[in-house]
Amino acid sequence: MTPSRRDCCWSTPDLPWAALTKPLIIITEHLDDVACNWLSQRADVHRMGVDDTAFAEHLARAAGVVVRTYTKVDEPFLDGAPNLRVVGRAGVGLDNIDVEVCEARGIAVVHTPDANTQAVVEYVVSILGAAMRPLHPLSNGVDVDTWDRLRTEAMAARQLSQMTLGIVGLGRIGSRVAKVAAAIGMSVQYCDLRDIAVDARHGADPVDLETLLRGSDVVSVHVDGRATNRHLLGQDALVQLPEHAMLINTARGFVIDHTALAAVLGHRPAMRAVLDVHDPEPVPPGHALLNLPNAVLLPHAASRTHAAQAAMSWVVRDVARVLGLMH
């Protein structure tokens, strides 16, 4: 949920001249303290959620806003911000920001497109490892028979080097996943709207979406938030997957039709899905995929490393640049 704190993350003097000499910037969601303090030395910074009782008053005076995932910057939001000059998105995608309306009003939009790439790639790799080679640590000493049984039960059916990874969207994250997967020994294929240079494919073979789905043991989704990607993987696409396939989504929740996926998983017990993003978020009670034994729902945590969070928070530098505060 959007935070409702009003506290400044760095002490700003509550004096009339402070508001006159420093532009007002609102931070609606969590930012790294170091980045927040840096901005607060250059601007009149207020941390408050859109549900704060004083939000509308502050927004009317704000020169800049910094948001993350759950603040929607649309036309009604901008109607209440006549002095706004810049919107900073501490993150990669701009799904929650109406960029066209901002541009039409002369409002700059800045973000951090590569800030969480490494974190998400590591997350995808960790999902692969946990799924294909799960670890079952010992909690007690065991006898020889138990030892032998545990080693037998730990026998993996396949190695990653025997599998094909299909990547839907070979952008910043997808291409890095392809590079890592190839280094592990996986065969990699991808589907993308763009014509990607050979040296940027990291050995991955271009195919159409149907070929990718039919021929992949693991499918990892890394597409952007454009409207045409809604339910890109619907019923007709999902039934193309092999019976034993594994589907990973760390991109956008709306890319997959969750109702259709639940139906497919229900009829294919050997198929698995690991989803870190959802539509809607947070996952509500009664969600179609809850309690399915072959569906794992994670709390949108792929970018949750201190390094990635800090890197995304430094969008404040671009916000300051737009407002002429970099001297």
C-alpha positions as CSV (number, residue, x, y, z in Angstrom):
1,M,0.0,0.0,0.0
2,T,1.0,3.6,-0.5
3,P,2.7,5.0,2.6
4,S,1.1,8.0,4.3
5,R,4.0,9.4,6.1
6,R,4.6,13.1,5.9
7,D,7.9,13.3,7.6
8,C,10.8,14.7,5.7
9,C,13.8,12.4,5.4
10,W,16.2,15.3,6.1
11,S,15.5,18.1,8.4
12,T,14.2,21.1,6.3
13,P,13.7,24.4,8.2
14,D,10.1,25.2,8.6
15,L,10.6,28.9,7.6
16,P,8.9,31.0,4.9
17,W,12.2,31.6,3.1
18,A,12.8,27.8,2.8
19,A,9.8,27.3,0.7
20,L,10.7,30.3,-1.5
21,T,14.3,29.3,-2.1
22,K,13.9,25.6,-2.5
23,P,11.4,23.8,-4.9
24,L,8.9,21.5,-3.2
25,I,9.4,17.8,-4.1
26,I,7.0,15.1,-2.9
27,I,8.2,11.5,-2.4
28,T,5.2,9.2,-2.3
29,E,6.8,5.8,-1.6
30,H,10.0,4.5,0.0
31,L,13.4,5.8,-1.1
32,D,16.9,4.9,0.1
33,D,17.8,7.2,3.0
34,V,21.1,8.3,1.5
35,A,19.4,9.4,-1.8
36,C,16.6,11.0,0.1
37,N,18.9,13.0,2.3
38,W,20.9,14.1,-0.7
39,L,17.8,15.5,-2.4
40,S,16.6,17.1,0.9
41,Q,19.8,19.2,1.0
42,R,18.7,20.8,-2.3
43,A,14.9,20.9,-2.1
44,D,12.0,21.2,0.3
45,V,11.3,17.4,0.4
46,H,8.1,15.9,1.9
47,R,7.3,12.2,2.2
48,M,3.6,11.5,2.0
49,G,1.3,9.1,0.3
50,V,-1.5,10.2,-2.0
51,D,-4.0,9.3,0.8
52,D,-2.4,11.8,3.2
53,T,-4.9,14.6,4.1
54,A,-2.3,17.3,3.1
55,F,-1.3,15.7,-0.2
56,A,-3.5,17.8,-2.5
57,E,-2.3,21.0,-0.9
58,H,1.4,20.0,-1.3
59,L,0.9,18.6,-4.8
60,A,-0.6,22.0,-6.0
61,R,2.8,23.6,-5.1
62,A,5.1,20.8,-6.0
63,A,7.8,21.2,-8.7
64,G,8.6,17.5,-8.6
65,V,7.3,14.1,-7.5
66,V,9.2,10.9,-7.0
67,V,7.2,7.7,-7.1
68,R,7.8,4.0,-7.2
69,T,5.2,1.3,-8.2
70,Y,1.9,2.1,-6.6
71,T,1.4,5.8,-7.2
72,K,-0.5,6.4,-10.5
73,V,0.5,9.6,-12.3
74,D,-2.4,10.1,-14.7
75,E,-4.4,13.0,-16.0
76,P,-6.4,13.6,-12.7
77,F,-3.2,13.5,-10.7
78,L,-1.6,16.0,-13.0
79,D,-4.7,18.2,-12.9
80,G,-3.9,18.8,-9.3
81,A,-0.2,19.6,-10.0
82,P,-0.2,22.9,-12.0
83,N,3.4,23.7,-11.0
84,L,4.9,20.2,-11.7
85,R,8.0,20.1,-13.8
86,V,9.3,16.6,-13.3
87,V,8.1,13.1,-12.4
88,G,10.8,10.7,-11.1
89,R,10.1,7.0,-11.2
90,A,12.4,5.1,-8.8
91,G,12.4,2.0,-10.9
92,V,12.4,0.5,-14.4
93,G,9.0,0.5,-16.0
94,L,6.7,3.5,-16.5
95,D,3.5,1.6,-16.4
96,N,2.0,3.7,-13.7
97,I,2.9,7.0,-15.4
98,D,1.0,8.5,-18.3
99,V,4.1,9.6,-20.2
100,E,2.1,11.1,-23.1
101,V,0.1,13.4,-20.9
102,C,3.2,14.5,-19.0
103,E,5.0,15.3,-22.3
104,A,2.0,17.2,-23.5
105,R,2.1,19.4,-20.4
106,G,5.9,19.9,-20.6
107,I,6.6,17.7,-17.6
108,A,9.8,15.7,-17.8
109,V,9.7,12.0,-16.8
110,V,12.9,10.3,-15.6
111,H,13.5,6.8,-14.4
112,T,16.3,4.2,-13.7
113,P,16.0,1.6,-16.5
114,D,19.0,-0.5,-15.6
115,A,19.0,-0.2,-11.8
116,N,17.5,-3.6,-11.0
117,T,18.8,-5.8,-13.9
118,Q,21.3,-7.7,-11.8
119,A,18.9,-8.3,-9.0
120,V,16.2,-9.7,-11.2
121,V,18.6,-11.9,-13.1
122,E,19.9,-13.4,-9.9
123,Y,16.3,-13.9,-8.8
124,V,15.5,-15.8,-12.0
125,V,18.6,-18.0,-11.6
126,S,17.7,-18.7,-8.0
127,I,14.2,-19.8,-9.0
128,L,15.7,-22.2,-11.6
129,G,18.1,-23.6,-9.1
130,A,15.5,-24.1,-6.4
131,A,13.1,-25.7,-8.8
132,M,15.5,-28.1,-10.5
133,R,17.9,-28.9,-7.7
134,P,16.0,-28.2,-4.4
135,L,18.1,-28.4,-1.2
136,H,17.0,-30.5,1.7
137,P,19.4,-29.9,4.6
138,L,19.8,-32.3,7.4
139,S,18.6,-31.3,10.8
140,N,19.8,-34.4,12.6
141,G,22.4,-37.2,12.3
142,V,21.1,-40.2,10.3
143,D,21.9,-43.9,9.9
144,V,23.2,-45.4,6.7
145,D,19.8,-46.5,5.4
146,T,18.3,-43.1,5.9
147,W,21.4,-41.5,4.3
148,D,21.1,-43.7,1.2
149,R,17.3,-43.0,1.0
150,L,17.9,-39.2,1.1
151,R,20.5,-39.4,-1.5
152,T,18.2,-41.4,-3.8
153,E,15.4,-38.9,-3.2
154,A,17.7,-36.1,-4.1
155,M,18.3,-37.5,-7.6
156,A,17.4,-34.8,-10.1
157,A,15.6,-35.9,-13.3
158,R,17.4,-33.4,-15.5
159,Q,20.3,-31.0,-15.4
160,L,19.9,-27.4,-16.7
161,S,22.4,-28.2,-19.4
162,Q,19.8,-30.7,-20.8
163,M,17.1,-28.1,-21.0
164,T,15.9,-25.3,-23.3
165,L,15.1,-21.8,-21.9
166,G,12.7,-19.7,-23.8
167,I,12.9,-15.9,-23.1
168,V,9.9,-13.8,-24.0
169,G,11.4,-10.3,-24.4
170,L,15.1,-10.0,-24.9
171,G,15.6,-6.5,-23.4
172,R,18.0,-5.5,-20.6
173,I,17.0,-8.2,-18.2
174,G,16.1,-10.9,-20.8
175,S,19.4,-10.6,-22.6
176,R,21.3,-10.9,-19.3
177,V,19.3,-14.0,-18.4
178,A,20.2,-15.4,-21.8
179,K,23.9,-14.8,-21.1
180,V,23.8,-16.5,-17.7
181,A,21.7,-19.4,-19.0
182,A,24.1,-20.0,-21.9
183,A,27.0,-19.9,-19.5
184,I,25.3,-22.6,-17.3
185,G,24.9,-24.7,-20.4
186,M,21.2,-24.3,-21.3
187,S,20.0,-24.0,-24.9
188,V,18.4,-20.6,-25.2
189,Q,15.8,-19.2,-27.6
190,Y,13.9,-16.0,-27.5
191,C,10.9,-14.1,-29.0
192,D,11.0,-10.3,-29.3
193,L,9.2,-7.6,-31.4
194,R,12.6,-6.1,-32.3
195,D,15.3,-7.3,-34.7
196,I,18.2,-7.8,-32.3
197,A,21.8,-7.8,-33.4
198,V,23.5,-11.2,-33.3
199,D,26.1,-10.0,-30.8
200,A,23.4,-8.9,-28.4
201,R,21.6,-12.3,-28.3
202,H,24.3,-14.1,-26.3
203,G,23.8,-17.2,-28.4
204,A,20.0,-17.2,-28.1
205,D,18.1,-18.2,-31.3
206,P,15.2,-16.0,-32.5
207,V,11.9,-17.8,-32.9
208,D,8.2,-16.9,-33.0
209,L,6.2,-17.1,-29.8
210,E,4.4,-20.4,-30.7
211,T,7.7,-22.1,-31.5
212,L,9.2,-20.8,-28.3
213,L,6.3,-22.1,-26.1
214,R,6.2,-25.5,-27.8
215,G,10.0,-26.0,-27.6
216,S,11.0,-24.7,-24.2
217,D,11.4,-26.6,-20.9
218,V,11.4,-23.3,-19.1
219,V,9.8,-20.0,-20.2
220,S,10.9,-16.8,-18.5
221,V,8.9,-13.6,-19.2
222,H,10.7,-10.2,-19.5
223,V,8.4,-8.0,-21.7
224,D,7.5,-4.3,-21.0
225,G,4.3,-2.8,-19.9
226,R,2.8,-1.8,-23.2
227,A,-1.0,-2.3,-23.5
228,T,-0.7,-5.0,-26.2
229,N,1.2,-7.2,-23.8
230,R,-1.9,-7.7,-21.6
231,H,-2.7,-11.4,-21.6
232,L,0.0,-12.1,-24.1
233,L,0.1,-15.5,-22.5
234,G,-3.6,-16.4,-22.5
235,Q,-5.4,-19.7,-22.9
236,D,-4.3,-20.3,-26.6
237,A,-0.7,-19.6,-25.8
238,L,-0.5,-21.5,-22.5
239,V,-1.8,-24.8,-23.9
240,Q,1.2,-24.7,-26.3
241,L,3.6,-25.3,-23.4
242,P,4.9,-28.9,-22.9
243,E,3.3,-30.9,-20.1
244,H,6.5,-30.7,-18.0
245,A,7.2,-27.0,-18.7
246,M,8.0,-24.3,-16.1
247,L,6.8,-20.8,-16.5
248,I,8.5,-17.9,-14.7
249,N,7.2,-14.3,-14.7
250,T,9.2,-11.5,-13.1
251,A,7.9,-8.8,-15.6
252,R,4.3,-7.7,-15.3
253,G,1.4,-9.5,-13.8
254,F,-1.1,-8.7,-16.5
255,V,1.0,-10.4,-19.2
256,I,-0.4,-13.7,-18.1
257,D,-4.1,-14.6,-17.9
258,H,-4.1,-16.0,-14.4
259,T,-7.5,-17.6,-14.8
260,A,-6.4,-19.5,-17.9
261,L,-3.1,-20.4,-16.3
262,A,-4.9,-21.9,-13.3
263,A,-7.0,-24.0,-15.6
264,V,-4.0,-25.3,-17.5
265,L,-2.1,-26.0,-14.3
266,G,-5.1,-27.9,-12.9
267,H,-5.0,-30.3,-15.8
268,R,-1.2,-30.6,-16.0
269,P,0.2,-31.6,-12.6
270,A,3.8,-31.8,-14.0
271,M,3.7,-28.2,-15.2
272,R,4.8,-25.5,-12.8
273,A,4.5,-21.7,-12.6
274,V,6.5,-19.3,-10.5
275,L,5.1,-15.8,-10.5
276,D,6.7,-12.8,-8.8
277,V,4.3,-10.2,-10.3
278,H,0.5,-10.3,-10.2
279,D,-2.6,-8.6,-11.4
280,P,-3.8,-7.1,-9.1
281,E,-1.3,-6.5,-6.4
282,P,-1.3,-7.4,-3.6
283,V,-2.7,-10.9,-4.3
284,P,-6.3,-10.9,-3.1
285,P,-8.0,-13.8,-1.2
286,G,-9.6,-16.2,-3.6
287,H,-7.0,-15.6,-6.4
288,A,-7.3,-18.4,-9.0
289,L,-3.7,-19.6,-8.5
290,L,-3.7,-19.8,-4.7
291,N,-3.5,-23.2,-3.2
292,L,-2.5,-24.9,-6.5
293,P,0.3,-27.3,-5.7
294,N,2.2,-26.5,-8.9
295,A,1.9,-22.7,-8.7
296,V,4.3,-20.6,-6.6
297,L,3.2,-17.0,-5.9
298,L,6.0,-14.7,-4.7
299,P,5.5,-11.1,-3.3
300,H,7.0,-9.0,-6.1
301,A,10.5,-9.3,-4.6
302,A,12.8,-9.8,-7.7
303,S,14.4,-6.3,-7.3
304,R,14.5,-6.4,-3.5
305,T,18.2,-6.1,-2.9
306,H,19.8,-3.2,-1.0
307,A,22.0,-2.5,-4.1
308,A,19.0,-2.4,-6.5
309,Q,16.8,-0.3,-4.2
310,A,19.6,2.2,-3.7
311,A,20.3,2.4,-7.4
312,M,16.6,3.0,-8.2
313,S,16.5,5.7,-5.5
314,W,19.2,7.7,-7.2
315,V,16.6,8.8,-9.8
316,V,16.7,11.9,-7.5
317,R,19.8,13.0,-9.3
318,D,17.8,13.3,-12.6
319,V,15.0,15.0,-10.7
320,A,17.4,17.6,-9.3
321,R,19.0,18.0,-12.8
322,V,15.7,18.9,-14.4
323,L,15.0,21.4,-11.6
324,G,18.4,23.0,-12.0
325,L,19.6,21.9,-8.6
326,M,22.9,20.2,-9.6
327,H,25.2,23.2,-8.9
